Amino acid sequence: MEPQANFSRPRLEHDHSLLLLREMVRIRRFEEKCAELYSAAKIRGFLHLYIGEEAVAVGAMQALQPDDAIVATYREHGHALVRGVSAASILAEMYGKQEGCSRGRGGSMHLFDAATRFYGGNAIVGGGLPLAIGLALADKMQARSRVTACFFGEGAVAEGEFHECMNLAALWKLPALFCCENNLYAMGTALKRSESEIDLCLKATSYEIPAWPVDGMDVAACEEAAHRAVEAVRAGGGPYFLEFRTYRFRAHSMFDPQLYRDKREVEEWKKRDPILMFQARMQESGLLHDDDLKQIEEDVAAEIAKAIEFAEAGTWEPVEDLTKFVYSERKQS
């Protein structure tokens, strides 16, 4: 499926463009370091990298306010970083340390941070959709001017939760923004092998929900689409659906041999690297200089180094606390 954008490109502004570029670089370098740490057995369990998809989280998040809620998938490190969850607390969580954002109990797939209204991190495909519906319903019942943004992959569209949630969101006109990150492969299954209709926007519109396809490799296009959708949702227009057509450059997880896709396909998509494309656009517009790039890389490297130091110095949970938050203690009368 060829990616596409439905919106005209907004004019770039210097400071904001540097912010978008910096955030994408932060995610890319953080994920690359996570792969290294995983190979060194510092991070264990599952690890799903966001490399190649950075433009979606960075662009879409620009349209959201601090009071809005975020629900994400197991490939959520980038979303958490952009939302404001510190790299230190994320990495400590991956290390399994108590100082992690989920107290070391969730790991890579279960990042959580109430302060930034980041409600996961969900390991189950489609598992975040009902949660998002609940958050949006609560906001509507309380007459709060909030939006719940729910990120999920195209694989979740085949789940029953997707259809149930689309139906309820439309019936109740909930303030929800559904952000489908279509990277063409649900684990190792190509979209065209699992779905009879691969235009996912048509599935959303069947529930009378406005839906737009977006070039998920263009951070400016992602931001523009998200702003338009969020404005409509916040104004009481009910739910909206955005299909971000993107691609992951790395394997589904660290255990994935990638036998299901041609290496030439991956290389073709890498020509549309969202970071390199945005850099080139900024340079053409005179908004980016070599010194800017150098400063961004230095700042990001320093941030990641401090995060590693924080995670390494973190503490393990005492064995006697293993049942804490799992079983309730019955008081003896």
C-alpha positions in Angstrom: 0.0 0.0 0.0 1.4 3.4 -1.0 1.5 6.0 1.8 -0.4 9.2 1.1 -1.2 12.5 2.6 -4.6 14.2 2.4 -3.5 17.7 3.5 -1.5 20.5 2.1 1.8 21.0 3.8 1.8 23.8 6.5 4.5 26.4 6.4 7.4 25.4 8.6 8.4 27.7 11.5 12.0 27.5 12.8 11.6 26.8 16.5 8.7 24.4 16.1 10.4 22.5 13.3 13.5 22.1 15.5 11.2 20.7 18.2 9.7 18.2 15.9 13.1 17.1 14.6 14.6 16.9 18.1 11.7 14.7 19.3 12.1 12.3 16.4 15.8 12.1 17.0 15.2 11.5 20.7 13.0 8.5 20.0 15.4 7.1 17.3 18.5 7.3 19.5 16.6 6.0 22.6 15.4 3.0 20.7 18.8 2.3 19.2 20.3 2.4 22.7 17.5 0.1 24.0 18.5 -2.5 21.3 22.1 -2.3 22.5 21.1 -2.7 26.2 18.8 -5.6 25.3 21.6 -7.4 23.5 23.7 -6.8 26.6 21.0 -8.5 28.8 20.4 -5.2 30.7 16.8 -5.2 29.4 14.9 -8.4 29.4 11.5 -9.7 28.4 9.9 -8.3 25.3 11.1 -5.3 23.4 9.3 -3.7 20.4 11.1 -0.8 18.7 9.5 2.2 17.1 12.2 3.0 14.6 10.8 4.3 11.4 7.4 5.3 12.9 8.6 8.3 14.9 6.7 10.9 12.8 3.4 9.5 14.0 3.8 9.9 17.7 5.7 13.2 17.4 3.3 14.8 15.0 0.0 13.6 16.6 1.1 14.5 20.1 1.4 18.2 19.1 -2.3 18.5 18.9 -3.0 17.2 22.4 -3.3 19.2 25.6 -1.9 18.2 29.1 -5.4 17.3 30.2 -6.0 15.0 27.4 -5.4 11.2 27.8 -3.1 8.9 25.9 -3.6 5.2 25.5 -0.9 3.3 23.5 0.2 -0.1 22.5 3.2 -2.3 23.5 5.3 -0.3 21.0 4.9 2.8 23.1 8.4 4.1 24.2 8.2 7.0 21.6 4.7 8.0 22.7 5.8 8.1 26.3 8.9 10.2 25.6 7.0 12.8 23.6 4.2 12.9 26.2 6.7 13.9 28.8 7.5 10.7 30.6 11.2 11.0 31.4 13.7 8.8 29.6 15.2 7.9 33.0 11.9 6.5 34.4 11.2 4.7 31.2 14.6 3.0 31.1 14.5 2.2 34.8 11.2 0.5 34.1 12.8 -1.6 31.3 15.5 -2.5 33.7 12.9 -3.7 36.2 13.9 -1.2 38.9 11.6 0.3 41.5 12.3 3.8 40.2 10.6 2.9 36.9 7.4 4.6 35.8 5.5 1.4 36.7 7.7 0.6 39.7 9.6 -2.0 37.6 6.6 -4.3 37.4 5.5 -3.6 33.8 8.6 -3.5 31.7 8.8 -2.3 28.1 5.2 -3.0 27.2 3.5 -1.5 30.3 4.7 2.0 30.7 2.3 4.1 32.8 2.4 7.7 34.1 -0.6 9.2 35.8 1.0 12.7 36.0 1.1 13.0 32.2 -2.1 11.1 31.7 -0.3 8.3 29.9 -2.4 5.3 30.5 -0.3 2.6 28.9 1.4 0.6 27.4 -0.9 -2.4 26.7 0.5 -5.8 25.8 -2.8 -7.2 24.4 -3.6 -6.3 20.8 -6.6 -4.0 20.9 -6.6 -4.0 24.7 -6.2 -0.2 24.9 -9.4 0.5 22.9 -12.0 -0.3 25.6 -9.9 1.7 28.1 -9.9 4.7 25.8 -13.7 4.4 25.4 -14.0 4.4 29.2 -11.9 7.5 29.6 -13.7 9.4 26.9 -17.1 8.4 28.3 -16.1 9.7 31.8 -15.0 13.0 30.3 -18.3 13.4 28.4 -20.4 12.5 31.5 -18.4 15.1 33.5 -18.7 17.7 30.7 -14.9 18.1 30.6 -13.3 19.5 27.5 -10.8 16.6 27.0 -9.8 14.3 24.2 -8.7 10.7 24.6 -6.2 9.7 21.9 -5.9 5.9 21.4 -3.0 4.6 19.4 -3.1 1.0 18.0 -1.8 -1.0 15.1 -3.6 -2.2 12.0 -3.6 -5.7 13.5 -6.1 -4.4 16.2 -8.6 -3.7 13.5 -9.2 -7.4 13.2 -10.1 -7.7 16.9 -13.7 -7.6 18.2 -12.8 -4.8 20.6 -12.1 -2.5 17.6 -15.6 -2.9 16.2 -17.3 -2.7 19.6 -15.5 0.5 20.5 -16.1 2.1 17.1 -19.8 1.4 17.5 -20.0 2.7 21.1 -17.9 5.8 20.3 -20.2 6.7 17.4 -23.4 6.0 19.3 -22.4 8.0 22.3 -20.5 10.7 20.3 -17.5 10.3 22.6 -14.5 12.7 22.5 -12.0 10.1 21.2 -9.3 10.2 18.5 -8.5 6.8 17.1 -4.9 6.8 15.8 -4.3 3.6 13.7 -0.5 3.1 13.1 -0.7 1.0 10.0 2.8 -0.4 9.4 1.4 -3.1 7.1 2.4 -6.1 9.3 0.6 -7.4 12.4 3.6 -9.2 13.8 4.5 -11.3 10.8 1.1 -11.2 8.9 0.8 -8.8 6.0 -2.4 -6.7 6.1 -3.5 -8.0 2.7 -3.3 -11.6 4.0 -5.6 -10.9 7.0 -8.1 -8.3 5.9 -10.4 -8.4 2.9 -10.6 -4.6 2.9 -7.2 -3.0 3.4 -8.5 0.6 3.3 -8.9 0.9 7.0 -10.7 4.2 6.9 -13.6 2.5 5.2 -14.0 0.3 8.3 -14.2 3.4 10.5 -16.6 5.2 8.2 -18.9 2.2 8.3 -19.6 3.3 11.8 -20.3 6.9 10.7 -17.0 8.0 12.1 -15.0 10.6 10.0 -11.8 9.0 8.8 -8.7 10.2 7.0 -5.6 8.5 5.6 -2.3 10.3 6.5 1.3 10.0 5.3 2.8 8.5 8.5 6.3 9.2 7.3 5.8 13.0 7.2 5.8 14.5 10.7 4.2 17.8 9.4 1.4 15.9 7.7 0.8 13.9 10.9 0.6 17.1 13.0 -1.7 18.8 10.5 -4.1 15.9 10.4 -4.1 15.5 14.2 -4.8 19.2 14.8 -7.8 19.1 12.5 -9.2 15.9 14.0 -8.6 17.0 17.6 -10.3 20.4 17.0 -13.4 18.6 15.6 -13.5 16.2 18.5 -13.0 18.9 21.2 -15.8 21.0 19.6 -18.2 18.1 20.2 -18.1 16.5 16.8 -17.7 13.0 18.3 -14.9 10.5 17.5 -12.5 10.7 14.6 -10.2 8.1 13.0 -6.8 8.7 11.5 -5.0 6.0 9.6 -1.3 6.8 9.7 0.3 4.8 6.9 3.8 4.1 8.2 6.5 1.4 8.4 8.7 -0.1 11.0 12.3 -0.5 9.9 13.2 -3.0 12.6 11.8 -6.4 13.4 8.5 -6.8 15.2 10.4 -7.7 18.3 13.9 -8.6 19.2 13.1 -12.3 18.6 11.7 -11.8 15.1 13.7 -13.3 12.2 11.6 -11.2 9.7 11.1 -14.1 7.2 7.7 -12.6 6.1 8.9 -9.5 4.2 11.5 -8.9 1.5 14.6 -7.0 2.5 14.2 -4.9 -0.7 10.9 -3.7 0.6 12.5 -2.5 3.8 15.2 -0.7 2.0 12.6 1.1 -0.2 10.8 2.3 2.8 14.0 3.5 4.4 14.3 5.9 1.5 11.4 7.7 3.2 13.0 7.8 6.6 10.9 10.4 8.5 13.9 12.0 10.1 16.0 12.3 7.0 13.1 13.6 5.0 12.2 16.3 7.5 15.8 17.3 7.8 16.0 17.7 4.1 12.8 19.8 4.0 14.1 22.0 6.8 17.4 22.5 5.0 15.7 23.4 1.8 13.7 26.0 3.7 16.8 27.4 5.4 15.6 26.3 8.8 18.3 23.8 9.7 22.1 24.2 9.9 24.8 21.8 10.7 25.3 23.3 14.2 21.6 22.7 14.9 22.0 19.0 14.1 25.2 18.7 16.2 23.5 20.3 19.2 20.4 18.1 18.9 22.6 14.9 18.8 24.7 16.1 21.7 21.7 17.0 23.9 20.0 13.6 23.1 23.2 11.7 23.8 23.5 13.4 27.2 19.9 12.7 28.1 20.2 9.0 27.3 23.5 8.7 29.1 21.9 10.2 32.3 18.9 7.8 31.8 21.2 4.8 31.7 23.1 6.0 34.8 19.7 6.4 36.6 18.5 2.9 35.6 21.8 1.3 36.5 21.7 3.0 40.0 18.1 1.9 40.5 17.0 -0.5 43.2 15.4 -3.9 42.9 12.1 -4.5 44.6 12.5 -6.6 47.8 11.4 -10.2 47.5 9.0 -9.7 50.4 7.1 -7.1 48.4 6.4 -9.4 45.4 2.7 -9.9 46.4 2.2 -6.2 47.0 -0.5 -4.8 44.7 -1.4 -8.4 43.7 -3.3 -9.8 46.7 -5.2 -7.8 49.3 -4.5 -8.5 52.9 -7.5 -9.5 55.0 -7.5 -8.0 58.4 -8.1 -10.4 61.2 -11.1 -9.4 63.4 
